[in-house]
Amino acid sequence: MAQLPVELILVRQLAYGLAVPTFVVDAAGDLVFVNEAAEALLGLDFEDVGQVSFADWTTAFASRTKGRQRADPATHPLAIAIRQRTPVHGPLRIVGRDGVLRSLVVTALPLEGSSGQLLGGLAMFWEPPSR
């Protein structure tokens, strides 16, 4: 994989220290970092998997519709945030590597450099408390 822009390296460092599960992707949508909280929720070890292409991570953690059908990867909040360069917040249903369907809340943000170029995106997600 190519060297990451310094801004994306700094975002990775920030995500490392967050307690909320966090995903960081590059401008192509390829996964470049998952923090420890996300590893626990998704059942993966980033050191083992390393950087993962958009096609591979959206297949591995396939979004689901309310009817449990696979959702189009382009409808993933992080994909929308990058494509439209706007924050996205809302529900997300995924199946983790453990096969468990999880209903999450996600906030996805595009990441832009100082000259306005798209660097990637960041998604923070969590399981809301059951009522």
Disulfide bonds with the S-S distance in Angstrom:
none
